[in-house]
Amino acid sequence: MKKYKIAARAISDVGVIKKVNEDSIIVKLAIGPKGNHGIFAIFDGLGGLKKGDKASGICKSIFEHWWNNKIKVLPSLNDTEIINSINDILYYCNNEISIYGEENNINLGSTASILLIVKGKYYIAHVGDSRIYKYKKGLEQLTEDHSLVALKVKKGEMTLEESKVSKEKNILLQCIGIRPDIEIYNKIGSIKDGDKFILCSDGFSNRLQDIEICDLFNYEDRGISLKETIDLVKSRGERDNISAIVLDVEKDVNPILKRIMKLIRR
């Protein structure tokens, strides 16, 4: 089995309007005998409801605890067991947020977009309208937006361009913590050398064209390119919190062999 190295850069910005950052992110990497693996996630607390930061924080805390306890056994699990484990934690998050809301007499919720990389594969569990993209030769959205406008676009009732300016674009059909049952979107794929991933809240993707998201990879320093892209989003008047995680995946090559390959290319 090939081994891969993962490099991650992440920024979560409160933005230009809100006083509280309701986004929570996870960036966890580990090195094991079967290669690098990690968990990366964005939880966007619902701004229209009270305590959005609390909802996203509950999700973050629960998933970090899950990761710390599962990190050693994940490489030994099969695809179905891994997906079921992630989904079970999302159901648990949904229940815990619902209980908190009932006890405090408030409505609160969060999106959840989780990317797990282990054993040379990626595993996605997703609810809401935060997004996960993969970039190779072009940009591919790996998740589906659980929003009213996305459903209308899918049904042919609205164009993609119309959905971006629609007054209904913030209406979610699925989120964590509001309803007893949630529908989780899952996806599994193989990792390849040179794969790049972007996880982001809708505050990041709302103001950007696909080509501008791809421009993140025009700079060798991902931290600089990510900050400049978030500054661009803020300059366009985005009212929400803005969060993104950028991942670069490369085949882990023996250092001596790597130097030889560089000499051959010259």
C-alpha positions as CSV (number, residue, x, y, z in Angstrom):
1,M,0.0,0.0,0.0
2,K,1.3,3.4,-0.9
3,K,2.0,5.9,1.8
4,Y,1.0,9.6,1.6
5,K,2.1,12.8,3.3
6,I,-0.6,15.3,4.1
7,A,0.0,19.1,4.5
8,A,-2.8,21.2,5.9
9,R,-3.4,24.9,6.2
10,A,-6.6,26.3,7.9
11,I,-8.1,29.7,8.7
12,S,-11.3,30.5,10.5
13,D,-12.2,34.3,10.3
14,V,-15.0,36.0,12.2
15,G,-15.6,38.2,9.1
16,V,-16.6,41.8,8.9
17,I,-20.1,41.8,10.4
18,K,-20.5,39.2,13.2
19,K,-19.0,39.6,16.6
20,V,-18.9,35.9,17.3
21,N,-17.3,33.2,15.1
22,E,-19.9,30.4,14.9
23,D,-17.7,28.2,12.7
24,S,-15.6,25.4,14.3
25,I,-12.9,23.5,12.5
26,I,-10.8,20.4,13.1
27,V,-7.4,19.7,11.7
28,K,-5.8,16.5,13.1
29,L,-2.9,14.6,11.6
30,A,-1.3,11.4,12.7
31,I,1.5,9.2,11.4
32,G,1.1,5.4,11.6
33,P,2.8,2.3,10.2
34,K,0.4,2.3,7.3
35,G,1.0,6.0,6.4
36,N,-0.3,9.4,7.2
37,H,-4.0,9.8,8.1
38,G,-6.1,12.6,9.5
39,I,-9.5,14.1,10.2
40,F,-10.5,17.5,8.8
41,A,-13.9,19.1,9.5
42,I,-15.9,22.3,9.3
43,F,-19.0,22.9,11.4
44,D,-20.9,26.1,10.7
45,G,-23.3,27.1,13.5
46,L,-26.5,28.4,12.2
47,G,-26.4,32.2,12.4
48,G,-30.1,32.7,12.3
49,L,-30.5,30.6,15.4
50,K,-29.3,31.3,18.9
51,K,-26.0,29.8,20.1
52,G,-24.6,28.8,16.7
53,D,-21.1,28.7,18.2
54,K,-22.3,26.3,20.9
55,A,-23.8,23.9,18.3
56,S,-20.6,23.9,16.2
57,G,-18.5,23.6,19.3
58,I,-20.4,20.5,20.5
59,C,-19.8,18.8,17.1
60,K,-16.1,19.7,17.3
61,S,-15.6,18.4,20.8
62,I,-17.4,15.1,20.1
63,F,-15.5,14.4,16.9
64,E,-12.1,15.3,18.5
65,H,-12.9,12.8,21.3
66,W,-13.9,10.2,18.7
67,W,-10.7,10.7,16.8
68,N,-8.5,10.5,19.9
69,N,-10.2,7.2,20.8
70,K,-10.4,5.7,17.3
71,I,-7.0,6.8,15.9
72,K,-5.3,3.5,16.6
73,V,-8.0,1.2,15.3
74,L,-9.1,3.1,12.2
75,P,-6.5,1.6,9.8
76,S,-7.8,-1.9,10.7
77,L,-11.5,-1.1,9.8
78,N,-13.1,-1.7,6.5
79,D,-14.9,0.9,4.4
80,T,-18.3,0.1,5.8
81,E,-17.1,0.1,9.4
82,I,-15.4,3.5,9.0
83,I,-18.4,5.2,7.4
84,N,-20.8,3.7,10.0
85,S,-18.6,4.9,12.8
86,I,-18.5,8.5,11.4
87,N,-22.2,8.5,10.8
88,D,-22.9,7.2,14.3
89,I,-21.0,10.2,15.8
90,L,-23.0,12.6,13.6
91,Y,-26.2,11.0,15.0
92,Y,-24.8,11.4,18.5
93,C,-24.0,15.1,17.7
94,N,-27.6,15.6,16.5
95,N,-29.0,14.1,19.7
96,E,-26.7,16.1,22.0
97,I,-27.4,19.4,20.4
98,S,-31.2,18.7,20.5
99,I,-30.9,17.9,24.2
100,Y,-29.0,21.1,24.9
101,G,-31.6,23.1,23.0
102,E,-34.5,21.5,24.9
103,E,-32.8,22.0,28.3
104,N,-32.1,25.7,27.5
105,N,-35.3,26.4,25.5
106,I,-33.4,27.5,22.4
107,N,-33.1,26.4,18.8
108,L,-29.6,25.8,17.6
109,G,-27.9,23.8,14.9
110,S,-24.8,23.3,12.7
111,T,-23.7,22.0,9.4
112,A,-21.1,19.3,9.4
113,S,-18.6,18.4,6.7
114,I,-16.1,15.8,7.7
115,L,-13.2,14.4,5.6
116,L,-11.3,11.4,7.0
117,I,-8.1,10.2,5.2
118,V,-6.8,6.8,6.1
119,K,-5.3,3.8,4.3
120,G,-4.9,5.7,1.1
121,K,-8.6,6.5,0.9
122,Y,-10.9,9.5,1.8
123,Y,-14.2,9.1,3.6
124,I,-16.8,11.9,3.7
125,A,-19.8,12.5,5.9
126,H,-21.7,15.6,5.3
127,V,-24.9,17.5,6.4
128,G,-25.8,21.0,5.4
129,D,-24.2,23.5,2.9
130,S,-20.6,23.7,3.9
131,R,-18.5,22.1,1.2
132,I,-15.7,19.7,0.4
133,Y,-13.9,20.0,-2.9
134,K,-11.2,18.1,-4.6
135,Y,-8.8,19.7,-7.0
136,K,-6.6,17.9,-9.5
137,K,-6.9,19.1,-13.1
138,G,-10.1,21.0,-12.2
139,L,-12.4,21.6,-9.2
140,E,-14.8,18.9,-8.2
141,Q,-17.4,19.4,-5.4
142,L,-17.5,16.2,-3.5
143,T,-20.5,17.1,-1.3
144,E,-24.1,18.0,-2.2
145,D,-25.6,21.1,-0.6
146,H,-28.6,20.3,1.6
147,S,-30.3,23.6,0.7
148,L,-33.6,24.6,-0.9
149,V,-31.9,26.3,-3.9
150,A,-29.7,23.3,-4.5
151,L,-32.8,21.1,-4.7
152,K,-34.4,23.6,-7.1
153,V,-31.4,23.6,-9.3
154,K,-31.4,19.8,-9.3
155,K,-35.0,19.7,-10.3
156,G,-34.5,22.3,-13.1
157,E,-36.6,24.9,-11.3
158,M,-33.7,27.3,-11.0
159,T,-30.4,27.9,-12.7
160,L,-27.1,27.8,-10.9
161,E,-26.6,31.5,-11.5
162,E,-30.1,32.3,-10.0
163,S,-29.4,30.2,-7.0
164,K,-26.3,32.3,-6.1
165,V,-28.4,35.5,-5.7
166,S,-31.6,33.9,-4.5
167,K,-33.2,35.1,-1.2
168,E,-33.7,31.5,-0.4
169,K,-30.1,30.5,-0.6
170,N,-29.7,30.3,3.2
171,I,-32.6,27.9,3.7
172,L,-31.3,24.5,4.7
173,L,-33.1,21.2,4.3
174,Q,-30.7,19.3,6.6
175,C,-28.6,20.3,9.5
176,I,-27.4,18.9,12.8
177,G,-29.5,19.5,15.9
178,I,-32.9,20.7,14.6
179,R,-34.7,17.5,13.8
180,P,-34.7,14.0,15.3
181,D,-33.6,12.4,12.1
182,I,-30.9,13.5,9.7
183,E,-29.9,12.3,6.2
184,I,-26.1,12.0,5.9
185,Y,-24.3,12.3,2.6
186,N,-21.4,9.8,2.3
187,K,-18.7,9.4,-0.2
188,I,-15.6,7.2,-0.4
189,G,-12.7,7.7,-2.9
190,S,-9.1,6.7,-3.4
191,I,-6.2,9.0,-2.7
192,K,-3.8,9.8,-5.5
193,D,-0.5,11.6,-5.6
194,G,-1.0,15.3,-6.0
195,D,-4.7,15.4,-4.8
196,K,-5.7,18.6,-3.2
197,F,-8.8,19.2,-1.0
198,I,-10.7,22.2,0.2
199,L,-13.2,22.2,3.0
200,C,-15.1,25.5,3.5
201,S,-18.1,27.1,5.1
202,D,-20.6,28.8,2.8
203,G,-19.2,32.1,4.0
204,F,-16.1,31.2,2.0
205,S,-17.7,29.8,-1.2
206,N,-20.6,32.3,-1.4
207,R,-18.4,35.1,-2.9
208,L,-16.0,33.0,-5.0
209,Q,-16.1,31.6,-8.5
210,D,-14.7,28.1,-9.0
211,I,-11.7,29.6,-10.9
212,E,-10.9,31.8,-7.9
213,I,-11.0,28.8,-5.5
214,C,-8.6,27.0,-7.9
215,D,-6.3,30.0,-7.7
216,L,-5.5,29.0,-4.1
217,F,-3.0,26.5,-5.6
218,N,-1.1,29.1,-7.7
219,Y,1.0,30.0,-4.6
220,E,3.5,27.6,-3.2
221,D,2.7,29.0,0.3
222,R,-0.8,27.8,1.0
223,G,-1.1,29.9,4.1
224,I,-0.5,33.1,2.2
225,S,-2.9,32.1,-0.7
226,L,-5.6,31.1,1.8
227,K,-5.4,34.4,3.7
228,E,-5.5,36.5,0.5
229,T,-8.5,34.6,-0.7
230,I,-10.3,35.1,2.6
231,D,-9.4,38.8,2.4
232,L,-10.9,38.9,-1.1
233,V,-14.1,37.4,0.3
234,K,-14.3,40.0,3.0
235,S,-13.7,42.8,0.5
236,R,-16.8,41.6,-1.4
237,G,-19.0,42.2,1.7
238,E,-19.6,38.6,2.9
239,R,-21.6,38.9,6.1
240,D,-21.0,35.4,7.5
241,N,-18.0,33.9,9.2
242,I,-15.4,32.6,6.8
243,S,-13.5,29.3,7.2
244,A,-11.5,27.0,5.0
245,I,-9.0,24.1,5.2
246,V,-6.6,23.4,2.3
247,L,-5.0,20.0,2.0
248,D,-2.1,18.8,-0.2
249,V,-1.6,15.0,-0.5
250,E,1.7,13.7,-1.9
251,K,3.2,10.2,-2.2
252,D,5.6,9.7,0.6
253,V,8.9,8.9,-1.2
254,N,12.1,7.7,0.4
255,P,14.3,10.9,0.9
256,I,17.2,9.3,-1.1
257,L,15.0,8.2,-3.9
258,K,13.4,11.7,-3.9
259,R,16.8,13.4,-4.4
260,I,17.6,10.9,-7.3
261,M,14.3,11.7,-9.0
262,K,15.0,15.4,-8.8
263,L,18.4,14.9,-10.4
264,I,16.8,12.8,-13.2
265,R,14.3,15.6,-13.9
266,R,17.1,18.2,-14.4
